[in-house]
Amino acid sequence: MPRTFEPALSALAAGQCGAFARAQVLASGGSNSLVKRRLASGAWEVRHPGVYAISAVPRSWHQDVWAALLAIGPRATVTHETALRLHGLGDDLVPSRPLTFTIPHGGHARVAGAVAHQIDDLAPVDVGAVAMLPSSRPHRAVVEVAATVGCRRLGDIVDELLVTRRTSHEAIATCLARIVRPGKPGVVALGEVLDERGDGYVADASELERALFTALESAGLPLPRRQAPLPGRGALEGLVDAAYDDAKVIIEADGRRWHTRIRDLKRDHQRDAEAARVGWQTLRFLYEEIMGSPGDVCAVIRDVSAVRMRSQESPASRRPTEGNDTAQVGEAIASASALSRQ
């Protein structure tokens, strides 16, 4: 056994509240026979098959979370109620048991005392480390529990997170917009909660569009064509808020309240699909995003437009570029758009 084994395992266990997996023991230089000896001596205890804890370390809720996470596997993330507990919410809002996690579909993890949700839309941007545990951020955890708690409890959870500034109305709304789809559990309830806790003001279309175009101009981006006909094969008619014809990018500014957004999801998806049939990509931005994070909105528009301009170049016209491709393509968009408006 390498001399570095004991320090390595001790440091690992200390960061995991005294819990560790057999695979970690072996990776640190230990052996299966050593595991048997430590268990037989009582120095280690079994928490789950293949997961152990140092007996001298007092058992705790955090240790149980670590042990369950290790048992579920490396793709697991602490989510739902347990994530909210990690972020400081108490028994009056979320239960401490069962422990809740998320794994991608196909994981089929079953661990005593734990629930492993199989969900594929957990994005890296919604995950952070809490006490070294990979966990849903507060705005994402609210979206997750919307499917498992009642409306009143959901409202209390949102209130607690907003009052203590653990997250914001904008962050929750933006996260919900990323994952919302017809029939997804909890979206209607959370939409109603967000409507109730919003400032009650929704900008009309012209005001929201002015804010969007002001942000684009401030960011040095070319102004898109306003109120353009919906591209497609004629199956649907209507106007889009703005369009970059050269990059085939549609921009929609959404100032609706949440209950209306959810009601209109099917129609929005149909419009987006109709445009996609003829090669257009639709970018939808919420009132909360345009008013609260205009720089992020402009960055997305710039990057997506640049990529699409690159993809539409003929192979013969492509040449290796150095430095900031996004900036170079952005200049091309600006020149082409200026010519199209002459």
PEHUWO-V388421 format. One line per field, one symbol per residue. ss: DSSP state (A for helix, B for strand, O for the rest). Layout:
BEGIN
ss = ???
END
This chain:
BEGIN
ss = OOOOAAAAAAAAAAAOOOBBBAAAAAAOOOOAAAAAAAAAAOOBBBBBOOBBBBOOOOOOAAAAAAAAAAAAOOOOBBOAAAAAAAOOOOOOOOOOOOBBBBBOOOOOOOOOOBBBBBOOOOOAAABBBBOOBBBBOAAAAAAAAOOOOOAAAAAAAAAAAAAOOOOOAAAAAAAAAAAOOOOOOOAAAAAAAAAAAOOOOOOOAAAAAAAAAAAAAAOOOOOOBBBBBOOOOOOOOOBBBBBBOOOOBBBBBBOOOAAAAAAOAAAAAAAAAAAAOOOOBBBBBBAAAAAAOAAAAAAAAAAAAAAAAAAAOOAAAOOOOOOOAAAAAAAAAAAAAAAAOO
END
